[in-house]
Amino acid sequence: MLEKCVRLEADGVTWGPHRGKPIVEDISLSVKAGDRLAIIGPNGAGKSTVLRCLYRGVRPQRGMVRLDGIDLWSIGPREAARRIAVVLQESPGDFPFSVRDVVMMGRIPHRKGMARWSEEDHATTAAALARLELKDLALRQFSSLSGGEKQRVLIARALAQEPELIILDEPTNHLDIRHQLEILELLKGLGRTIITTLHDINLAADFATHVAVLASGRLTGHGLPTEILTPERISSAFRVEASRQEIGDHRFTFSLR
Ligand SMILES: Nc1ncnc2c1ncn2[C@@H]1O[C@H](COP(=O)(O)OP(=O)(O)OP(=O)(O)O)[C@@H](O)[C@H]1O
């Protein structure tokens, strides 16, 4: 089911540190409402930097990011935060926040000034907790949760934000294979436009409607997984020998060259 979704386009996006060489260069991609894009590439390729450009974390030095055709930098940070939820690997740490508090933080972009939480804020937070099956953990301290539970809480916070687009950086990091599959299944079921980085190419192929391959700051392919995930492209991007397995359309095994 498609809920609130948005289309995103990046056109020639280039970013690097002040006075430094660009880290990502000439990134053009298009994500339709309801698509799930997985960005894959080796360590240091620039995946997190591309995400930062897409969620208004940094302003591209060249090129433009558009949400439903509108320049992301022509809307304020608050509106951007209402429309785009970001799930990063950093977490609220050891501060004494309960799970409910953390999920409630997703409502901050919707709050009017320093007003108290509204009934809608409470209801949306409760719905996000229920959807992620976190009701029994609502009063637990966030820092006491397991990695998989924390990841679910951060996704619930994103959902409480009622965004049209969810951007995630390595949501399956540190999770065992069951929890990796669970998190990706859950994200699929949200019915939102999703852009995520993923290290596991086989998981990306199963999860994503579209894949973008990044190597040395440039896209080497962007499109349907069956078209983009070729042994040649993967071997070249990751500097390994990738071979396609007989099972499934795009299952790969890897070895050093
Ligand atoms: N603000 C910055 N200033 C200088 N260099 C930076 C900055 N941000 C990122 N880099 C460098 O740019 C390169 C790409 O970083 P980025 O985190 O985007 O890669 P990545 O593909 O997400 O890597 P990984 O898979 O290891 O998480 C790295 O070499 C990183 O050190």
Ligand as a Chemical Component Dictionary entry (heavy atoms), coordinates in Angstrom:
data_LIG
# 
_chem_comp.id                   LIG 
_chem_comp.type                 NON-POLYMER 
_chem_comp.pdbx_formal_charge   0 
_chem_comp.three_letter_code    LIG 
# 
loop_
_chem_comp_atom.comp_id 
_chem_comp_atom.atom_id 
_chem_comp_atom.alt_atom_id 
_chem_comp_atom.type_symbol 
_chem_comp_atom.charge 
_chem_comp_atom.model_Cartn_x 
_chem_comp_atom.model_Cartn_y 
_chem_comp_atom.model_Cartn_z 
_chem_comp_atom.pdbx_ordinal 
LIG N1  N1  N 0 33.405 16.417 5.616 1  
LIG C1  C1  C 0 34.389 15.685 5.068 2  
LIG N2  N2  N 0 35.622 16.212 4.939 3  
LIG C2  C2  C 0 36.610 15.482 4.379 4  
LIG N3  N3  N 0 36.470 14.242 3.904 5  
LIG C3  C3  C 0 35.271 13.668 4.019 6  
LIG C4  C4  C 0 34.153 14.347 4.593 7  
LIG N4  N4  N 0 33.070 13.533 4.546 8  
LIG C5  C5  C 0 33.501 12.384 3.983 9  
LIG N5  N5  N 0 34.812 12.462 3.663 10 
LIG C6  C6  C 0 35.615 11.411 3.018 11 
LIG O1  O1  O 0 34.950 11.063 1.817 12 
LIG C7  C7  C 0 35.077 9.670  1.540 13 
LIG C8  C8  C 0 33.692 9.076  1.362 14 
LIG O2  O2  O 0 33.032 9.047  2.635 15 
LIG P1  P1  P 0 31.590 8.420  2.831 16 
LIG O3  O3  O 0 31.361 8.292  4.295 17 
LIG O4  O4  O 0 30.610 9.190  2.036 18 
LIG O5  O5  O 0 31.795 6.971  2.162 19 
LIG P2  P2  P 0 30.903 5.661  2.271 20 
LIG O6  O6  O 0 30.782 5.099  0.894 21 
LIG O7  O7  O 0 29.628 5.955  2.990 22 
LIG O8  O8  O 0 31.849 4.731  3.161 23 
LIG P3  P3  P 0 31.535 3.484  4.123 24 
LIG O9  O9  O 0 30.967 2.386  3.268 25 
LIG O10 O10 O 0 32.901 3.128  4.640 26 
LIG O11 O11 O 0 30.600 3.941  5.189 27 
LIG C9  C9  C 0 35.856 9.090  2.703 28 
LIG O12 O12 O 0 37.204 8.982  2.306 29 
LIG C10 C10 C 0 35.690 10.111 3.807 30 
LIG O13 O13 O 0 36.807 10.141 4.693 31 
# 
loop_
_chem_comp_bond.comp_id 
_chem_comp_bond.atom_id_1 
_chem_comp_bond.atom_id_2 
_chem_comp_bond.value_order 
_chem_comp_bond.pdbx_ordinal 
LIG N1  C1  SING 1  
LIG C1  N2  SING 2  
LIG C1  C4  DOUB 3  
LIG N2  C2  DOUB 4  
LIG C2  N3  SING 5  
LIG N3  C3  DOUB 6  
LIG C3  C4  SING 7  
LIG C3  N5  SING 8  
LIG C4  N4  SING 9  
LIG N4  C5  DOUB 10 
LIG C5  N5  SING 11 
LIG N5  C6  SING 12 
LIG C6  O1  SING 13 
LIG C6  C10 SING 14 
LIG O1  C7  SING 15 
LIG C7  C8  SING 16 
LIG C7  C9  SING 17 
LIG C8  O2  SING 18 
LIG O2  P1  SING 19 
LIG P1  O3  DOUB 20 
LIG P1  O4  SING 21 
LIG P1  O5  SING 22 
LIG O5  P2  SING 23 
LIG P2  O6  DOUB 24 
LIG P2  O7  SING 25 
LIG P2  O8  SING 26 
LIG O8  P3  SING 27 
LIG P3  O9  DOUB 28 
LIG P3  O10 SING 29 
LIG P3  O11 SING 30 
LIG C9  O12 SING 31 
LIG C9  C10 SING 32 
LIG C10 O13 SING 33 
# 
